Amino acid sequence: MTGERPAGSPHEARGLEEAAEGLREILEVARALGRISDEAELLDLINTTARDKLGCNVCAIAIKGDDGVFRYSATSGLSAEEDSALRSRVLSPSAFEALRSAAVPIGAVCWVPPGHPVRDRPDVIAGVLPSGSSIAPGASQCGPLLFAPLIGVDGEPLGLLNPADPLNGPFPGPHQTLLLETLAELTVVGLEIVRARAVEHAAVAVAEAQRRQLEDLLAASAQIRGYYSLDEVLREIALAMTTAGGFSRAAIYLRMPDDALVVGATVGLTEAESKQLRETPVMLEEFARVMRPEMLMSRSYFLDHRRFKIPPELNDKLNTPAGDREWSDGQWHPEDMLTVKIVDVDGDLLGLISVDEPVNGLIPDRAHVQAIEFFADQCAVAVTHARRYEEVRAEAMTDSLTGLANRRALDAAVVRAIARARRDAALCTVLFIDIDHFKDINDSLGHAVGDGVLQAVGRGLRDRLRRGDLLARYGGEEFVALLPDTDLEAAVQVAEVLRSRIASLDFDPLTGGLPVRVSIGVAQLSDKLMSAGSLVAAADAAMYEAKRQGRNRVVVGP
């Protein structure tokens, strides 16, 4: 013997070439795993490779879903109609296990012999790729079934790789079995890589979305803190919730001194819904029923309709939308509600942010809620500053003795009313009111009594004015009433009501029997009286004419 290896036969040489070619193809698939990030692309690559290298007309991959059912996610070699029909099929977990139990194992590959009874099971027939040969005629469901289970690292099935319709007749040979088993392993590895990347990308996307949301909320809070008007602050808070906050509907409640929660701004609600909320204050004690400790998510309250129900009497006041029949678990339900508190630095509740209908349709996670809470903390500063500003502004525009508007507030209001009258061709009338013989009251009874008379007259006049009218203390014992959209005849009627009202009041406890009466002058905006100063001066002149005529009367100016 020479020890030399004899030359192989041409058949063996072809077999080696095929094996080498198959190995190269497997290596190409393995290399591709490093760049593929899409599950569909991975399954298409595996399918195409299996079909080409196993020598079959058709190949399909079914993937197990969260419900345990196997559904076909990728096919190769089928027409569009056949592909659609196959993707509509499902293989139940019990049918899958029945096939595995009936199969003859060839390594990690399962081969179900032709004519095996398991092939006649309805759930198997309904869920597998028909395995008849396009070369050898026969009943499609009676042939052998070859598949490679896709088993994860935890030993649980992820799916199956199912080639069918061999081109060369018998199926499978050792080479084909090994190739199929290797492709199945690569599929499992590829799925783990792709899914891990998907989870990583999703986490990055979520983190990026949260970062953008926080930046947007910070920008919104910076803008809100630039407003001085409380109404503007509340409106911008509601608007920020429907932009940076990610909700379609928002209502901002402001806490009143009596613990009533009054809606100050809404966004995303219809005019009727907003009107209903504004006209239906809710007491804090009532609202507390949807702000229970067991509803806490971070520092806010999430009312999950699966665990809690809104009390019927409160539900009417909150204007909860109707139910959605297409709701599924994990999505936001119309009866869900998220409430975020607006709390100042001392821990006092200033108001509430109530949001509904997330744009993405999902229940917000903790990070989302915490971003809104951070925003609410900034809003608390803006609300506090706006309230202080309005208090200071009100003090500057209010007479300290009577609580009525002062002369500065009156001047500004008359200027605005005249501008509107000019723009809209509207009417504007002024009443100048003076207490008769007020000096006698002050001189004989003292300034304390005089102050009491001024306060009582102010209340009496204010009680008889209409909504939209403005009453101001002009100075000393003088008052001015601004009557927008009022013609001269109606203004005279209002003036007579005011004069009679003061004459009917009982001042005896204050004045010891001295009567209190008023003289009133009336002037209407006209071509000759076009400025605030001239209009008030004309009413003042008419009031002096009323005094000359005997006091306790109403006189119309020129």
TIDREN-809969 format. One record per residue (C-alpha): x, y, z; residue in three letters. Coordinates in steps of 0.2 Angstrom, whole numbers. Layout:
- X / Y / Z / ALA
...
// end
This chain:
- 0 / 0 / 0 / MET
- 7 / 17 / -4 / THR
- -4 / 27 / 8 / GLY
- -11 / 38 / -5 / GLU
- -29 / 43 / -5 / ARG
- -38 / 37 / -20 / PRO
- -47 / 50 / -31 / ALA
- -65 / 52 / -27 / GLY
- -79 / 48 / -39 / SER
- -87 / 62 / -49 / PRO
- -103 / 60 / -38 / HIS
- -92 / 63 / -22 / GLU
- -84 / 78 / -30 / ALA
- -101 / 85 / -34 / ARG
- -107 / 82 / -16 / GLY
- -91 / 90 / -9 / LEU
- -94 / 105 / -21 / GLU
- -112 / 107 / -15 / GLU
- -108 / 105 / 3 / ALA
- -94 / 119 / 1 / ALA
- -107 / 130 / -8 / GLU
- -120 / 127 / 5 / GLY
- -107 / 131 / 18 / LEU
- -102 / 147 / 9 / ARG
- -121 / 152 / 9 / GLU
- -122 / 149 / 27 / ILE
- -107 / 160 / 31 / LEU
- -115 / 174 / 20 / GLU
- -131 / 172 / 31 / VAL
- -121 / 173 / 47 / ALA
- -111 / 188 / 41 / ARG
- -128 / 196 / 36 / ALA
- -134 / 195 / 54 / LEU
- -122 / 209 / 59 / GLY
- -130 / 221 / 48 / ARG
- -149 / 216 / 48 / ILE
- -160 / 226 / 60 / SER
- -177 / 222 / 53 / ASP
- -185 / 205 / 57 / GLU
- -194 / 204 / 41 / ALA
- -178 / 206 / 31 / GLU
- -170 / 192 / 42 / LEU
- -184 / 180 / 38 / LEU
- -184 / 184 / 20 / ASP
- -166 / 180 / 19 / LEU
- -167 / 164 / 28 / ILE
- -182 / 159 / 18 / ASN
- -174 / 163 / 1 / THR
- -158 / 154 / 6 / THR
- -167 / 138 / 12 / ALA
- -177 / 137 / -3 / ARG
- -162 / 139 / -15 / ASP
- -150 / 127 / -5 / LYS
- -163 / 114 / 0 / LEU
- -169 / 112 / -18 / GLY
- -188 / 116 / -15 / CYS
- -201 / 126 / -23 / ASN
- -208 / 134 / -8 / VAL
- -202 / 139 / 10 / CYS
- -211 / 147 / 24 / ALA
- -207 / 153 / 42 / ILE
- -221 / 154 / 55 / ALA
- -217 / 165 / 71 / ILE
- -226 / 162 / 88 / LYS
- -235 / 177 / 94 / GLY
- -238 / 183 / 112 / ASP
- -254 / 173 / 112 / ASP
- -244 / 157 / 108 / GLY
- -251 / 155 / 91 / VAL
- -240 / 152 / 76 / PHE
- -243 / 164 / 61 / ARG
- -233 / 164 / 44 / TYR
- -222 / 180 / 43 / SER
- -212 / 176 / 28 / ALA
- -214 / 165 / 12 / THR
- -204 / 161 / -3 / SER
- -210 / 154 / -20 / GLY
- -229 / 157 / -18 / LEU
- -239 / 168 / -29 / SER
- -247 / 184 / -21 / ALA
- -264 / 175 / -18 / GLU
- -256 / 160 / -11 / GLU
- -245 / 170 / 1 / ASP
- -260 / 180 / 7 / SER
- -270 / 164 / 10 / ALA
- -255 / 156 / 20 / LEU
- -253 / 172 / 30 / ARG
- -271 / 170 / 35 / SER
- -268 / 153 / 43 / ARG
- -263 / 150 / 61 / VAL
- -255 / 135 / 69 / LEU
- -261 / 132 / 87 / SER
- -249 / 128 / 101 / PRO
- -258 / 111 / 103 / SER
- -256 / 107 / 84 / ALA
- -238 / 112 / 84 / PHE
- -234 / 100 / 99 / GLU
- -244 / 86 / 90 / ALA
- -233 / 88 / 75 / LEU
- -217 / 88 / 85 / ARG
- -223 / 72 / 95 / SER
- -227 / 63 / 79 / ALA
- -212 / 68 / 69 / ALA
- -196 / 57 / 66 / VAL
- -182 / 67 / 73 / PRO
- -167 / 70 / 61 / ILE
- -155 / 79 / 72 / GLY
- -165 / 95 / 77 / ALA
- -176 / 93 / 61 / VAL
- -194 / 86 / 62 / CYS
- -200 / 74 / 48 / TRP
- -218 / 68 / 48 / VAL
- -220 / 53 / 37 / PRO
- -233 / 53 / 23 / PRO
- -250 / 47 / 28 / GLY
- -247 / 49 / 47 / HIS
- -264 / 52 / 56 / PRO
- -258 / 68 / 63 / VAL
- -259 / 75 / 46 / ARG
- -278 / 73 / 46 / ASP
- -280 / 83 / 61 / ARG
- -291 / 99 / 57 / PRO
- -280 / 111 / 67 / ASP
- -265 / 104 / 58 / VAL
- -273 / 105 / 41 / ILE
- -278 / 122 / 44 / ALA
- -261 / 128 / 50 / GLY
- -247 / 120 / 39 / VAL
- -240 / 123 / 22 / LEU
- -247 / 110 / 10 / PRO
- -233 / 98 / 6 / SER
- -238 / 90 / -10 / GLY
- -225 / 89 / -24 / SER
- -227 / 99 / -40 / SER
- -217 / 85 / -49 / ILE
- -226 / 69 / -42 / ALA
- -245 / 72 / -42 / PRO
- -254 / 67 / -26 / GLY
- -265 / 74 / -13 / ALA
- -257 / 90 / -6 / SER
- -261 / 86 / 13 / GLN
- -255 / 68 / 12 / CYS
- -236 / 70 / 9 / GLY
- -222 / 71 / 21 / PRO
- -220 / 86 / 32 / LEU
- -203 / 93 / 35 / LEU
- -200 / 107 / 47 / PHE
- -186 / 114 / 59 / ALA
- -193 / 121 / 75 / PRO
- -185 / 137 / 80 / LEU
- -180 / 135 / 99 / ILE
- -175 / 150 / 109 / GLY
- -161 / 149 / 122 / VAL
- -174 / 146 / 136 / ASP
- -180 / 130 / 127 / GLY
- -196 / 138 / 121 / GLU
- -202 / 137 / 103 / PRO
- -201 / 154 / 94 / LEU
- -208 / 147 / 77 / GLY
- -204 / 135 / 63 / LEU
- -195 / 134 / 47 / LEU
- -205 / 124 / 34 / ASN
- -199 / 120 / 17 / PRO
- -210 / 110 / 5 / ALA
- -212 / 104 / -13 / ASP
- -194 / 96 / -16 / PRO
- -188 / 99 / -34 / LEU
- -178 / 82 / -34 / ASN
- -191 / 71 / -27 / GLY
- -186 / 63 / -11 / PRO
- -184 / 74 / 4 / PHE
- -174 / 76 / 14 / PRO
- -156 / 70 / 12 / GLY
- -142 / 71 / 26 / PRO
- -135 / 87 / 17 / HIS
- -152 / 95 / 17 / GLN
- -156 / 91 / 35 / THR
- -140 / 98 / 41 / LEU
- -142 / 114 / 31 / LEU
- -160 / 116 / 37 / LEU
- -154 / 113 / 55 / GLU
- -140 / 126 / 53 / THR
- -152 / 139 / 45 / LEU
- -164 / 136 / 60 / ALA
- -151 / 140 / 72 / GLU
- -145 / 155 / 63 / LEU
- -164 / 161 / 62 / THR
- -165 / 159 / 81 / VAL
- -148 / 169 / 83 / VAL
- -154 / 182 / 71 / GLY
- -171 / 184 / 79 / LEU
- -162 / 187 / 96 / GLU
- -151 / 200 / 88 / ILE
- -164 / 209 / 79 / VAL
- -176 / 209 / 94 / ARG
- -162 / 215 / 105 / ALA
- -158 / 229 / 93 / ARG
- -177 / 233 / 92 / ALA
- -178 / 234 / 111 / VAL
- -162 / 245 / 111 / GLU
- -169 / 256 / 98 / HIS
- -186 / 257 / 106 / ALA
- -177 / 262 / 122 / ALA
- -167 / 275 / 114 / VAL
- -182 / 282 / 105 / ALA
- -192 / 283 / 121 / VAL
- -177 / 291 / 130 / ALA
- -176 / 303 / 115 / GLU
- -194 / 307 / 115 / ALA
- -194 / 310 / 134 / GLN
- -179 / 322 / 132 / ARG
- -188 / 331 / 118 / ARG
- -204 / 332 / 128 / GLN
- -195 / 338 / 143 / LEU
- -186 / 352 / 133 / GLU
- -203 / 357 / 125 / ASP
- -211 / 358 / 142 / LEU
- -196 / 368 / 149 / LEU
- -198 / 380 / 134 / ALA
- -216 / 381 / 138 / ALA
- -214 / 384 / 156 / SER
- -201 / 398 / 152 / ALA
- -214 / 406 / 141 / GLN
- -228 / 405 / 153 / ILE
- -217 / 413 / 167 / ARG
- -216 / 428 / 155 / GLY
- -235 / 432 / 157 / TYR
- -243 / 443 / 170 / TYR
- -261 / 439 / 167 / SER
- -268 / 424 / 177 / LEU
- -280 / 420 / 162 / ASP
- -265 / 420 / 150 / GLU
- -255 / 409 / 162 / VAL
- -269 / 396 / 163 / LEU
- -272 / 397 / 145 / ARG
- -254 / 393 / 141 / GLU
- -253 / 379 / 153 / ILE
- -268 / 371 / 145 / ALA
- -260 / 374 / 128 / LEU
- -244 / 366 / 133 / ALA
- -253 / 350 / 138 / MET
- -259 / 348 / 121 / THR
- -243 / 352 / 112 / THR
- -227 / 347 / 123 / ALA
- -238 / 337 / 135 / GLY
- -244 / 325 / 122 / GLY
- -263 / 325 / 126 / PHE
- -278 / 330 / 115 / SER
- -288 / 338 / 129 / ARG
- -284 / 348 / 145 / ALA
- -293 / 358 / 158 / ALA
- -284 / 369 / 171 / ILE
- -293 / 370 / 188 / TYR
- -289 / 385 / 200 / LEU
- -292 / 383 / 218 / ARG
- -303 / 397 / 226 / MET
- -302 / 403 / 244 / PRO
- -318 / 392 / 248 / ASP
- -309 / 377 / 241 / ASP
- -320 / 377 / 225 / ALA
- -311 / 371 / 209 / LEU
- -315 / 383 / 195 / VAL
- -310 / 379 / 177 / VAL
- -299 / 393 / 171 / GLY
- -294 / 387 / 154 / ALA
- -297 / 372 / 142 / THR
- -290 / 366 / 126 / VAL
- -297 / 352 / 115 / GLY
- -315 / 353 / 121 / LEU
- -330 / 359 / 112 / THR
- -337 / 376 / 116 / GLU
- -352 / 367 / 125 / ALA
- -340 / 356 / 135 / GLU
- -329 / 370 / 140 / SER
- -345 / 381 / 145 / LYS
- -352 / 366 / 155 / GLN
- -335 / 364 / 165 / LEU
- -333 / 383 / 168 / ARG
- -351 / 385 / 175 / GLU
- -350 / 369 / 186 / THR
- -337 / 372 / 200 / PRO
- -331 / 356 / 209 / VAL
- -327 / 357 / 227 / MET
- -310 / 350 / 232 / LEU
- -318 / 338 / 244 / GLU
- -328 / 331 / 229 / GLU
- -312 / 330 / 217 / PHE
- -303 / 321 / 231 / ALA
- -313 / 306 / 227 / ARG
- -303 / 304 / 211 / VAL
- -286 / 308 / 220 / MET
- -285 / 293 / 232 / ARG
- -268 / 287 / 237 / PRO
- -270 / 270 / 228 / GLU
- -272 / 280 / 212 / MET
- -254 / 288 / 213 / LEU
- -242 / 287 / 199 / MET
- -227 / 297 / 205 / SER
- -235 / 312 / 213 / ARG
- -250 / 313 / 201 / SER
- -266 / 303 / 201 / TYR
- -271 / 291 / 187 / PHE
- -289 / 284 / 187 / LEU
- -288 / 268 / 179 / ASP
- -306 / 263 / 174 / HIS
- -301 / 244 / 176 / ARG
- -299 / 247 / 195 / ARG
- -309 / 263 / 199 / PHE
- -325 / 271 / 194 / LYS
- -329 / 290 / 194 / ILE
- -343 / 294 / 206 / PRO
- -359 / 297 / 195 / PRO
- -362 / 314 / 203 / GLU
- -344 / 319 / 200 / LEU
- -344 / 311 / 182 / ASN
- -357 / 324 / 177 / ASP
- -347 / 338 / 182 / LYS
- -331 / 332 / 174 / LEU
- -339 / 329 / 157 / ASN
- -332 / 312 / 154 / THR
- -332 / 306 / 136 / PRO
- -342 / 291 / 130 / ALA
- -334 / 274 / 130 / GLY
- -324 / 268 / 115 / ASP
- -329 / 250 / 109 / ARG
- -313 / 247 / 100 / GLU
- -303 / 250 / 116 / TRP
- -290 / 236 / 120 / SER
- -279 / 233 / 135 / ASP
- -264 / 245 / 137 / GLY
- -273 / 259 / 128 / GLN
- -281 / 274 / 135 / TRP
- -299 / 273 / 139 / HIS
- -312 / 287 / 139 / PRO
- -315 / 284 / 157 / GLU
- -297 / 285 / 162 / ASP
- -291 / 302 / 169 / MET
- -274 / 309 / 174 / LEU
- -274 / 323 / 187 / THR
- -258 / 333 / 190 / VAL
- -257 / 345 / 205 / LYS
- -250 / 362 / 204 / ILE
- -242 / 365 / 221 / VAL
- -233 / 381 / 227 / ASP
- -216 / 380 / 237 / VAL
- -225 / 380 / 253 / ASP
- -235 / 364 / 248 / GLY
- -251 / 373 / 246 / ASP
- -262 / 367 / 232 / LEU
- -265 / 381 / 219 / LEU
- -274 / 371 / 206 / GLY
- -275 / 355 / 195 / LEU
- -270 / 350 / 178 / ILE
- -283 / 337 / 171 / SER
- -278 / 329 / 155 / VAL
- -287 / 316 / 143 / ASP
- -284 / 307 / 127 / GLU
- -265 / 305 / 124 / PRO
- -260 / 308 / 106 / VAL
- -252 / 291 / 105 / ASN
- -267 / 282 / 113 / GLY
- -257 / 274 / 126 / LEU
- -257 / 275 / 145 / ILE
- -243 / 287 / 150 / PRO
- -228 / 279 / 159 / ASP
- -220 / 285 / 174 / ARG
- -207 / 295 / 165 / ALA
- -220 / 305 / 155 / HIS
- -230 / 309 / 171 / VAL
- -214 / 315 / 180 / GLN
- -210 / 327 / 165 / ALA
- -227 / 334 / 167 / ILE
- -225 / 336 / 186 / GLU
- -209 / 345 / 183 / PHE
- -218 / 357 / 171 / PHE
- -232 / 359 / 184 / ALA
- -219 / 364 / 197 / ASP
- -214 / 378 / 185 / GLN
- -232 / 383 / 182 / CYS
- -234 / 385 / 201 / ALA
- -222 / 399 / 201 / VAL
- -230 / 407 / 186 / ALA
- -248 / 405 / 194 / VAL
- -241 / 412 / 211 / THR
- -233 / 427 / 202 / HIS
- -248 / 431 / 191 / ALA
- -260 / 431 / 206 / ARG
- -248 / 443 / 216 / ARG
- -247 / 454 / 200 / TYR
- -266 / 454 / 199 / GLU
- -268 / 458 / 217 / GLU
- -256 / 472 / 216 / VAL
- -264 / 478 / 200 / ARG
- -282 / 477 / 208 / ALA
- -276 / 487 / 223 / GLU
- -269 / 500 / 211 / ALA
- -286 / 501 / 202 / MET
- -297 / 499 / 218 / THR
- -303 / 512 / 230 / ASP
- -298 / 506 / 247 / SER
- -313 / 513 / 256 / LEU
- -327 / 507 / 246 / THR
- -319 / 493 / 236 / GLY
- -325 / 500 / 220 / LEU
- -314 / 504 / 205 / ALA
- -304 / 520 / 208 / ASN
- -302 / 535 / 196 / ARG
- -287 / 527 / 187 / ARG
- -297 / 512 / 183 / ALA
- -312 / 522 / 178 / LEU
- -301 / 533 / 166 / ASP
- -294 / 517 / 158 / ALA
- -312 / 509 / 156 / ALA
- -319 / 525 / 148 / VAL
- -305 / 526 / 136 / VAL
- -308 / 508 / 131 / ARG
- -327 / 510 / 129 / ALA
- -325 / 525 / 118 / ILE
- -312 / 516 / 107 / ALA
- -324 / 502 / 105 / ARG
- -339 / 514 / 102 / ALA
- -329 / 522 / 88 / ARG
- -324 / 505 / 81 / ARG
- -341 / 497 / 81 / ASP
- -352 / 512 / 81 / ALA
- -358 / 507 / 98 / ALA
- -366 / 518 / 112 / LEU
- -358 / 524 / 128 / CYS
- -366 / 534 / 142 / THR
- -359 / 541 / 159 / VAL
- -368 / 545 / 175 / LEU
- -359 / 557 / 187 / PHE
- -366 / 554 / 205 / ILE
- -364 / 566 / 220 / ASP
- -370 / 564 / 238 / ILE
- -381 / 579 / 242 / ASP
- -375 / 589 / 258 / HIS
- -361 / 577 / 261 / PHE
- -351 / 591 / 269 / LYS
- -364 / 594 / 282 / ASP
- -363 / 575 / 287 / ILE
- -344 / 576 / 288 / ASN
- -344 / 592 / 298 / ASP
- -358 / 588 / 310 / SER
- -355 / 569 / 313 / LEU
- -337 / 567 / 309 / GLY
- -327 / 558 / 295 / HIS
- -330 / 541 / 302 / ALA
- -349 / 543 / 299 / VAL
- -345 / 551 / 282 / GLY
- -334 / 535 / 278 / ASP
- -349 / 524 / 283 / GLY
- -361 / 534 / 272 / VAL
- -349 / 533 / 257 / LEU
- -347 / 514 / 259 / GLN
- -366 / 512 / 261 / ALA
- -370 / 523 / 245 / VAL
- -357 / 513 / 235 / GLY
- -365 / 497 / 240 / ARG
- -382 / 504 / 236 / GLY
- -377 / 510 / 219 / LEU
- -367 / 494 / 214 / ARG
- -382 / 483 / 219 / ASP
- -393 / 492 / 206 / ARG
- -381 / 492 / 191 / LEU
- -382 / 480 / 177 / ARG
- -369 / 467 / 173 / ARG
- -356 / 475 / 162 / GLY
- -358 / 492 / 170 / ASP
- -344 / 499 / 179 / LEU
- -345 / 510 / 195 / LEU
- -330 / 519 / 202 / ALA
- -327 / 531 / 216 / ARG
- -322 / 547 / 207 / TYR
- -316 / 557 / 222 / GLY
- -323 / 563 / 239 / GLY
- -342 / 560 / 239 / GLU
- -342 / 558 / 219 / GLU
- -346 / 542 / 210 / PHE
- -346 / 539 / 191 / VAL
- -355 / 524 / 182 / ALA
- -350 / 519 / 165 / LEU
- -364 / 511 / 155 / LEU
- -358 / 503 / 139 / PRO
- -370 / 500 / 124 / ASP
- -383 / 511 / 133 / THR
- -393 / 525 / 124 / ASP
- -398 / 541 / 133 / LEU
- -416 / 536 / 137 / GLU
- -410 / 519 / 145 / ALA
- -397 / 528 / 155 / ALA
- -409 / 540 / 162 / VAL
- -420 / 526 / 168 / GLN
- -404 / 518 / 176 / VAL
- -400 / 534 / 184 / ALA
- -418 / 536 / 191 / GLU
- -417 / 518 / 198 / VAL
- -400 / 523 / 207 / LEU
- -407 / 539 / 214 / ARG
- -423 / 530 / 221 / SER
- -412 / 516 / 228 / ARG
- -401 / 528 / 238 / ILE
- -417 / 538 / 244 / ALA
- -425 / 522 / 250 / SER
- -410 / 516 / 261 / LEU
- -411 / 518 / 280 / ASP
- -396 / 529 / 285 / PHE
- -403 / 534 / 302 / ASP
- -392 / 522 / 312 / PRO
- -377 / 531 / 304 / LEU
- -383 / 549 / 302 / THR
- -395 / 550 / 317 / GLY
- -410 / 555 / 305 / GLY
- -400 / 566 / 293 / LEU
- -406 / 561 / 275 / PRO
- -394 / 555 / 262 / VAL
- -399 / 559 / 244 / ARG
- -389 / 560 / 227 / VAL
- -389 / 571 / 212 / SER
- -385 / 563 / 195 / ILE
- -379 / 570 / 179 / GLY
- -380 / 560 / 162 / VAL
- -370 / 562 / 147 / ALA
- -369 / 552 / 131 / GLN
- -355 / 550 / 119 / LEU
- -358 / 561 / 103 / SER
- -349 / 570 / 89 / ASP
- -346 / 584 / 102 / LYS
- -341 / 573 / 116 / LEU
- -328 / 562 / 109 / MET
- -315 / 561 / 123 / SER
- -315 / 553 / 140 / ALA
- -312 / 569 / 148 / GLY
- -325 / 579 / 139 / SER
- -338 / 565 / 142 / LEU
- -335 / 564 / 160 / VAL
- -335 / 583 / 161 / ALA
- -352 / 584 / 153 / ALA
- -359 / 572 / 165 / ALA
- -351 / 582 / 179 / ASP
- -359 / 598 / 173 / ALA
- -376 / 590 / 172 / ALA
- -374 / 584 / 190 / MET
- -371 / 602 / 195 / TYR
- -386 / 607 / 186 / GLU
- -396 / 594 / 196 / ALA
- -390 / 602 / 212 / LYS
- -395 / 620 / 206 / ARG
- -412 / 613 / 202 / GLN
- -415 / 607 / 220 / GLY
- -404 / 591 / 222 / ARG
- -410 / 573 / 222 / ASN
- -414 / 573 / 204 / ARG
- -407 / 567 / 187 / VAL
- -402 / 580 / 174 / VAL
- -396 / 576 / 156 / VAL
- -382 / 585 / 149 / GLY
- -381 / 594 / 132 / PRO
// end
